[in-house]
Amino acid sequence: MTEQDLDGLGPVDFLVIEFPAGHSTFTGEIAEELLNLVEAGTIRLIDAIVLTKDGDGVVDAMELSDAGELGALVELEAQLAELLAAEDVANLANAMDPGSVAGVLVYENVWAAPFASAARRAGGRLIADGRIPIQDIIASLEADEELEETGA
């Protein structure tokens, strides 16, 4: 990428979505929603891999093309930058439970690129970011609701 390309880059995030042993029901819905995000210009997929961790903790990383039938994802797979290194894979796999499968996505938040570029041109720099897991939000809302109901 050129310096000009990098100047226009939006924030880049990654997700690791784990599917515990015996709890995955892949129907193609995930791929369809990912394609919808790309086609809408919300994100640009930079890298995607599938990780498996056996019962002994041995990890195998596969590029999308090695993971089986890609369907409509075949178009995206050809454009991936393959940014993740072996060390990244090892670090990400540490969070996985034995016997699970995980999808790893690295993506640019295209929707935020104009804002990010403007902030950089104004001399700003990102010094922290984060994400609140939806499970934590649900737990917090449920706790607030119970507090209201009990008055305690």
N, C-alpha and C positions, 0 to 999 in steps of 0.2 A: 504494500500500500504506500502511496505517496504521502508526503506531509499534508497536502491539501485534503486527501481522502481521510487521514487521521483527524484533521481539524473538524471535519463534519461528522465524525463518529459519535453515535449516541452511547449512553452507558451500556456496558456489556455485563451480563449476568450469567449465572449458571444455575441449573436445577439438577438435583439428583432425586429421582422418584423411585422409591423402592417398592417392590412387590414381594411380600413375604411368601415363603414356600407354601404352595397350595392355595394361594389367594389371588392369582392373576387370571383374568378373563379377558384376553385381548380380542376385541371385536373389530378393530380398525377405527374405532371412534377417536382414540388418542391421535392417530396419524391425521385423521380428517380435521380435527380441531387445530393441530399444529399447522397444517397447510392453510387453513382459514386465516390464521394469524399472519403467516408469511404473505399470502395473497392480498390481504387487507393493508399491508405495509406497516403493521404494528411492530413486527420483529423481523430481523434477518438472522436466519440460522447460520451460525459460524462453525459449530462442530456438534456431533451427536454420536454417542457410543452406547453400547449395551454391555453391562457388567453382569457376570454371574459369579456367585460365591458358593462353593459347595459346602457340604457339612463339615469338612475339615478346615474351612477357611481359605481354600485355594481360589484365587480370583482369575477369571478369564475376561479379557476385554475384546469386544468385537466392534468393528466398524459396522454401520448400518447395512452395508452391502453383504456382510457376512452373517447377518442375523436372521436371514430368511427372506420371505416374500415382502417386498417393500411397497408394492402397489403404487400409489401416487407419490410416495416419498422418493421414488427413484429419481425424479427431477431435482429434488433438493440435495440428495446425496452426492450428486455429481459436482455440486457447487461448494461443498464444505471445505473449510480451510484446514481441517485436521490439526487444530491448535493444541489439543491436550497431549501432554508428554507422559511417559511411563510413570514418572514421579507423581504427576497429578492423579493418574488412575489409582495408584497405590494409596494416596491420601484419601481420595473419595471412597474407595472400597473399605477403608477402616470403619466407616459409619454404617456399613451394611451388616445385616444379620446373616449367619451361615444359612445356606439353602435358599437364599433370595436372589432375585433378578432386579437390576436397576437400570433405568434409562438416564443418561446424562445428556443434558442439552446446554450448549453455550450459545448465547444469542445476544444480538444488539437490540436495544430498545429504540427502534427507529423513530417511534412516536416522540421520544425525548431528545432526539438529535439536535433540532433547532435550539431548544433551550440550553442544552449542554454546550453547544458551540458559542452561543451568546455569553454564557457564563465564563467560558475560557477566554473569549475576546475581551471581556471586562476585567480579566486578571484573576478570576476565581479558579479555585481548584477543589475537587472533591476530596474531603478529608475523612469522611465516614459515610457508610451506607449500611443498610441492613434490611431485613425482611422479618415480619412477624408471622410465624406459622399460623395457619387458619385454625388449627387445633387449639392454640393458645387464646385466640380471639373468642372462639366458642366457649372455652372454659371460663374466661373472664366474664362474658355476657351471662352465662348460666349462674356464676357466683353472684353477680349483681342482682339477677332476678330472684335468687333464693334469699338474698339479704333483704330485698324489698318485701318479699312474702313473709318472712319471719320477723322482720323489724329489728333483728339483732345487729 
